[in-house]
Amino acid sequence: MILSGKELAADIRAGTAGMAADLTAGGRQPTLAVVVAMADEASAWYVRQIASASGKAGISCQVRDLSEDSPGAPGAPGPSEIEGVLAGLSADPGVHGIIVQTPLPGGAKLADLAGVIDPRKDVDGANPVSLGRLMTGLPAFAPATAAAVLWLLDHHKVVLEGRRAVVVGRSAVVGKPVAQLLLDRNATVTTCHSRTPDLFMVTREADVLVAAAGRAGLIRAEHVAAGATVVDVGTNATADGGLVGDVAPEVAEVAGAVSPVRGGVGPVTTAVLLRHVVEAAAVL
Ligand SMILES: NC(=O)c1ccc[n+]([C@@H]2O[C@H](COP(=O)([O-])OP(=O)(O)OC[C@H]3O[C@@H](n4cnc5c(N)ncnc54)[C@H](OP(=O)(O)O)[C@@H]3O)[C@@H](O)[C@H]2O)c1
């Protein structure tokens, strides 16, 4: 079985567009601000995707390009300049969602900068306060990718309660929040990382395996129990300009279900991000 995200993403987008139309009719068009601090091809592609999807959903998308390559910019912005822009957007009543694109210049850390984003507008869960709130069961936006994994599992009616879930990856943007969201759903969760010895011994215990390591083909057939559900979050560029996940194609022969790379978590992530924007606009 293929855990496609395409139909789900379309459903979420349709719901979001309806909510956005209602809010706009009430005089509050949902607005997302995207802060770009450094020129980067992959980031630019993602920003174009978000801007296009926002337009289709009736969400205003304002891109603030601070990179030294942007027209008229004198040089790479420092952390205090980026923080100043984020603080301004946080205080702006016309902005309901804020995201900051990576990479960032000069070793600036996303978690540091995102600390100035108003948590109510932190639609991609980048402020450490959002992750802390998530961990303690308080309302917060989870990072869109992490939330997308749960949307995808729910859409395909994968049972989580009482089941063994293994997450490969422990970043603040994917691995940790996914593990927390699975825990919240009463799965028994193990998180693996680059220092986990004998990874396959742990992963093949999983009923639900989430691969978020950013290593092409890391998860092979020997890592997966027969019939397990496998969600592939990885996006790895290939030399010929393609994109592959963390899960090797051979896994499809053992697993009960696998999400594809292209058409799996990716489209759901963008849809969930915009959903968060209208949810933020509804309460701000
Ligand atoms: N589909 C989407 O919408 C979407 C969105 C965001 C990210 N992604 C993709 O998801 C992947 C993960 O993103 P990220 O931001 O979380 O990456 P990241 O910050 O580089 O984190 C990768 C994690 O994987 C672990 N890891 C690396 N190699 C491993 C190995 N051989 N065995 C076990 N664990 C290993 C690392 O362990 P250590 O902590 O020990 O270093 C780290 O915790 C990337 O491919 C990224 O492009 C996709």
The ligand as a MOL file (V3000), in Angstrom:
LIG
                    3D

  0  0  0     0  0            999 V3000
M  V30 BEGIN CTAB
M  V30 COUNTS 48 52 0 0 0
M  V30 BEGIN ATOM
M  V30 1 N 9.1100 16.3400 3.4650 0
M  V30 2 C 9.2340 17.5090 4.1130 0
M  V30 3 O 8.3390 18.3320 4.0640 0
M  V30 4 C 10.4520 17.7600 4.9210 0
M  V30 5 C 10.5190 18.8400 5.7950 0
M  V30 6 C 11.6320 18.9960 6.6050 0
M  V30 7 C 12.6960 18.1050 6.4680 0
M  V30 8 N 12.6250 17.1110 5.5520 0 CHG=1
M  V30 9 C 13.7150 16.1510 5.3670 0
M  V30 10 O 13.7470 15.2910 6.4970 0
M  V30 11 C 15.0790 14.8670 6.7180 0
M  V30 12 C 15.4520 15.1830 8.1470 0
M  V30 13 O 15.4230 16.5910 8.3080 0
M  V30 14 P 16.0210 17.2730 9.6090 0
M  V30 15 O 15.9030 18.7300 9.4250 0
M  V30 16 O 15.4330 16.6280 10.8040 0 CHG=-1
M  V30 17 O 17.5720 16.8320 9.4580 0
M  V30 18 P 18.7720 16.9890 10.4970 0
M  V30 19 O 18.6060 18.1900 11.3400 0
M  V30 20 O 20.0260 16.8170 9.6990 0
M  V30 21 O 18.6200 15.7160 11.4620 0
M  V30 22 C 18.8590 14.4380 10.9950 0
M  V30 23 C 18.7120 13.4580 12.1310 0
M  V30 24 O 18.9500 12.1520 11.6250 0
M  V30 25 C 19.9280 11.5040 12.4160 0
M  V30 26 N 20.7500 10.6470 11.5650 0
M  V30 27 C 21.6170 11.0270 10.5930 0
M  V30 28 N 22.2200 9.9520 10.0650 0
M  V30 29 C 21.7450 8.8800 10.7160 0
M  V30 30 C 22.0070 7.4900 10.6410 0
M  V30 31 N 22.8900 6.9850 9.7780 0
M  V30 32 N 21.3350 6.6510 11.4810 0
M  V30 33 C 20.4310 7.1540 12.3520 0
M  V30 34 N 20.1490 8.4670 12.4740 0
M  V30 35 C 20.8040 9.3120 11.6730 0
M  V30 36 C 20.7570 12.5930 13.0390 0
M  V30 37 O 21.3380 12.1000 14.2280 0
M  V30 38 P 22.2590 13.0160 15.2070 0
M  V30 39 O 21.2950 13.8600 15.9700 0
M  V30 40 O 22.9670 12.0320 16.0510 0
M  V30 41 O 23.1650 13.8170 14.3080 0
M  V30 42 C 19.7120 13.6830 13.2720 0
M  V30 43 O 19.0760 13.5180 14.5080 0
M  V30 44 C 15.9220 15.5780 5.6540 0
M  V30 45 O 16.0810 14.7310 4.5400 0
M  V30 46 C 15.0800 16.7680 5.2880 0
M  V30 47 O 15.3490 17.2200 3.9800 0
M  V30 48 C 11.5290 16.9110 4.7950 0
M  V30 END ATOM
M  V30 BEGIN BOND
M  V30 1 1 1 2
M  V30 2 2 2 3
M  V30 3 1 2 4
M  V30 4 1 4 5
M  V30 5 2 4 48
M  V30 6 2 5 6
M  V30 7 1 6 7
M  V30 8 2 7 8
M  V30 9 1 8 9
M  V30 10 1 8 48
M  V30 11 1 9 10
M  V30 12 1 9 46
M  V30 13 1 10 11
M  V30 14 1 11 12
M  V30 15 1 11 44
M  V30 16 1 12 13
M  V30 17 1 13 14
M  V30 18 2 14 15
M  V30 19 1 14 16
M  V30 20 1 14 17
M  V30 21 1 17 18
M  V30 22 2 18 19
M  V30 23 1 18 20
M  V30 24 1 18 21
M  V30 25 1 21 22
M  V30 26 1 22 23
M  V30 27 1 23 24
M  V30 28 1 23 42
M  V30 29 1 24 25
M  V30 30 1 25 26
M  V30 31 1 25 36
M  V30 32 1 26 27
M  V30 33 1 26 35
M  V30 34 2 27 28
M  V30 35 1 28 29
M  V30 36 1 29 30
M  V30 37 2 29 35
M  V30 38 1 30 31
M  V30 39 2 30 32
M  V30 40 1 32 33
M  V30 41 2 33 34
M  V30 42 1 34 35
M  V30 43 1 36 37
M  V30 44 1 36 42
M  V30 45 1 37 38
M  V30 46 2 38 39
M  V30 47 1 38 40
M  V30 48 1 38 41
M  V30 49 1 42 43
M  V30 50 1 44 45
M  V30 51 1 44 46
M  V30 52 1 46 47
M  V30 END BOND
M  V30 END CTAB
M  END
